[in-house]
Amino acid sequence: MDFSAPVNGKARIDYTQDTLFGPMAKHAECQVSVQRTPDRTVLRVFQPLPDDLHAAQTVVFALEGRRTSAVVKGRQRMADHSVRFELKPQ
């Protein structure tokens, strides 16, 4: 796979959030863009997206037959209301 070219498509995203009662598992189907480098993955999720997705602690998604499981290391809400995640693959 070319590490510099982003891959775009629709993906099911399984994510967890920490709550007072422990981790809560959730999922959503969203349009995404994924860019991989040898040490990190950048996932950008476009509208419409769940209101609480920005608080995800871990994510699992599949795009073009490749499944990625990762810990969220950074997040940023973008001007177009998308969310950009910096991920550390597990």
C-alpha positions in Angstrom: 0.0 0.0 0.0 1.2 3.5 -0.8 1.7 5.2 2.6 1.3 8.7 1.2 -2.1 8.4 -0.7 -5.3 8.7 1.3 -8.0 6.1 0.9 -11.6 7.3 0.9 -14.8 5.4 1.3 -17.7 4.4 3.6 -16.7 2.5 6.7 -18.3 1.0 9.8 -16.5 2.4 12.8 -16.7 0.6 16.1 -15.5 2.8 19.0 -15.3 2.9 22.7 -15.8 5.7 25.2 -14.8 5.7 28.9 -17.8 6.4 31.2 -18.4 6.3 34.9 -19.6 2.8 34.5 -16.6 1.6 32.4 -16.0 1.5 28.6 -19.1 1.8 26.4 -19.0 0.2 22.9 -20.7 2.1 20.0 -20.7 2.0 16.2 -21.5 4.2 13.2 -21.3 4.1 9.4 -19.5 7.2 8.0 -17.6 8.5 5.1 -13.9 8.5 5.9 -10.5 9.3 4.6 -7.6 7.3 5.9 -3.9 8.1 5.4 -1.3 5.6 6.7 2.3 6.1 7.5 4.7 3.5 9.0 4.1 4.8 12.6 0.6 6.2 12.6 -2.8 6.4 10.9 -4.8 9.5 10.3 -8.6 8.9 10.1 -10.8 11.7 9.1 -14.6 11.2 9.6 -17.0 13.3 7.6 -20.6 14.5 8.4 -23.0 13.1 9.3 -21.4 11.6 12.3 -22.4 10.8 15.8 -22.2 13.7 18.3 -20.1 11.6 20.7 -17.6 10.2 18.2 -15.0 12.9 19.0 -14.7 11.4 22.5 -13.7 7.9 21.2 -10.8 6.3 23.0 -10.3 3.4 20.6 -11.5 2.7 17.1 -11.8 -0.3 14.8 -12.7 0.2 11.2 -12.4 -1.7 7.9 -11.8 0.0 4.5 -10.9 -1.7 1.2 -10.7 -5.0 3.0 -8.1 -3.8 5.5 -9.2 -3.9 9.2 -7.5 -1.4 11.5 -7.7 -1.4 15.3 -6.2 1.6 17.0 -5.9 3.8 20.1 -6.8 7.5 19.6 -3.7 9.6 20.3 -5.1 12.9 19.2 -8.3 14.4 17.8 -9.3 17.7 16.2 -12.6 19.1 15.0 -12.2 20.6 11.6 -13.9 23.7 10.2 -16.1 21.6 7.9 -17.4 19.8 11.0 -15.5 16.6 10.3 -13.3 15.0 13.0 -9.6 14.2 12.4 -8.1 11.4 14.6 -4.4 10.5 15.0 -4.3 6.8 15.7 -1.7 4.4 17.0 -2.5 1.0 15.4 -2.5 -2.0 17.8 
